[in-house]
Amino acid sequence: MKILRDRTEQRQIEIALRERTRALEILNRAGANLARENDLEKVMTQIIFLPVSSTR
């Protein structure tokens, strides 16, 4: 006997969790950049490119 289950909701939750994790990783990197860099222009440049570099 097999029981079929709709996993749509579980998959949607997993996708949302991955997106949330990625956003938190970007924020974490931005915070680390702020903590170690004194040059505001460099910090802003690094933060602007974080989402791009984190997808690689």
N, C-alpha and C positions, 0 to 999 in steps of 0.2 A: 504494500500500500504506500503510495506516494502522496505527499501533501504539497501542493503548489502554493507558493506565497508571492505576493506582489512586493517586489523589492524596490519599487520606484521611490518611495519615501526614504528608504535607507540610502539609496544612491544620491538623492538630493541632499541629504544631510552630510554625506561624505564629501560631496563637491563643495558645499558651503564651508565645511571644516577646512578643506584644503585652501580655499580662498582666504579664509580668516587667518590661517597659519602663514600664508604668503604675506599678507598685509602686516602681520606682527613681526615677521622677519625683516621686512623693509623698515619698519619703525625702529626695530632694534639696531639695525645698521646705521640708520640716521642718528640715533642717540649716541652710538659709539663714535661716529664722525664728529658730532658736536663736542663730545668729551675730550677728544684728543687734538682738535684743530682750533687754532686761534684766529685764523684768517677767514672772516665771514664769507668772502667771495668763494673761496675754495670749498667751504662747507656747503654753500648753496649749490654749487656746481655738482658736488658729489651726491647731494640729496636728490637733485633733479634727475641724475642718471641712475639712481639706485633701482627703480622699477625695471629699467631696461637690462641692467647687469644681473639682476637677480633671476631673470628668466633663462639665463644661459647656463 
